[in-house]
Amino acid sequence: MFLILTRNFPPEIGGMQNLMHGLTKSLSKLNIVKVFADYHENYSVFDNSVNFSIERVGGPKLLRKYRKSYLINDFLKNNKNVNCIIADHWKSLELIKTNKKKICLIHSKEINHEKGSRQNRKLINILNNVDHVISNSLFTKELAIRVGVNEDKISVINPGIDDAIEISKTDDEEAEKIFQGKSNRLITVSRFDKRKNHEKVIMALRNLKELYPNIIYVCIGYGTEEENLKKLVNELNLNNHVIFLKNIKTGLKNALLSKSNIFIMPSIVHNKSVEGFGIAYIEAAQYGVPSIGGKDGGASDAIIHEKTGIICDGNNLEEIYSSIDKLLKDHRYKEYGKAAKEFSEKFNWKKIIKSYQKIL
């Protein structure tokens, strides 16, 4: 039996949630899986749709931490057939008392604490005492080594993706309506926060629309920066070129992705927050859409520069502008998109899970 300890799990939306769901689904084909996940108000429909057991733990954050660890320790005490514990965060293992094999995933932001700080000492104590540390990218591995994680414990296994979902005619038609007949199409699917850098893309759009009058930028997501971004769009008179969407169905999201020319997310470092990998780049690549990503973080694991997309300096407005222009000019995004689709095949969970099997 595999025991999954996670703070991030569907029906909550996000890259981490997709990673843990995909990993759990893949592991459930190899062995019995039991998941301990945080409570979500809409959990029941999702939990009843899967073929593995999920135990939800609710309550205030601090109390939830202790209650969850108590339930996990009690489960381990009464179930001797647990072969391995897999955690999505070092904090998920903080209060777990067992000699069972332990694997901890790392993603970047959660380990990016100043060396010698209290949080750094705590995470090093945990990560250097597990059996394996799985890093989502080479960037995150290098960050982990810098903050004190034992290099010999770290393996790089990129997040996986499921097979691309066939797009229905209804979703296809709705996506076309959203694009309003405009032919130069950019898209971002992510939270609206500073790190994702929607702001610079919108600023680049102000000049790009002179060169490409039919340009349109679709932003799918939610987050703290939403109102600021809408205000910026209004100030730059880009209301006919930028569309904000949230809480849309997966089918429509995929239809919008597949009909876009460029996926753009030139991420930057904001405070301690940094893009560890960027599974969204691969999800776009599945549909033959190349990406523009930022040089800060692990996007280089998900984008082959000048082949499946472009890596640029997200802090440099001119680089963002020229990267978009380069892909749109003479429809070069088609050539890049073909390479991106081929590259995305190596991230399919059927292949990624084999790397986990070697460790398990």
Secondary structure as UniProt FT lines:
FT   STRAND          2..6
FT   TURN            10..11
FT   HELIX           15..27
FT   TURN            28..30
FT   STRAND          33..38
FT   TURN            41..42
FT   HELIX           43..47
FT   TURN            48..49
FT   STRAND          53..57
FT   HELIX           61..78
FT   TURN            80..81
FT   STRAND          84..87
FT   HELIX           90..93
FT   TURN            94..95
FT   STRAND          101..106
FT   HELIX           109..111
FT   TURN            115..116
FT   HELIX           118..127
FT   TURN            128..129
FT   STRAND          132..135
FT   HELIX           138..147
FT   HELIX           151..153
FT   STRAND          154..156
FT   HELIX           169..179
FT   TURN            180..181
FT   STRAND          184..189
FT   HELIX           194..196
FT   HELIX           198..211
FT   TURN            213..214
FT   STRAND          215..220
FT   TURN            224..225
FT   HELIX           226..235
FT   TURN            236..237
FT   TURN            239..241
FT   STRAND          242..245
FT   HELIX           250..258
FT   STRAND          262..265
FT   TURN            271..272
FT   HELIX           279..286
FT   TURN            287..288
FT   STRAND          291..294
FT   HELIX           299..302
FT   TURN            306..308
FT   STRAND          309..312
FT   TURN            314..315
FT   HELIX           317..328
FT   HELIX           329..331
FT   HELIX           333..344
FT   HELIX           345..347
FT   HELIX           349..359
//
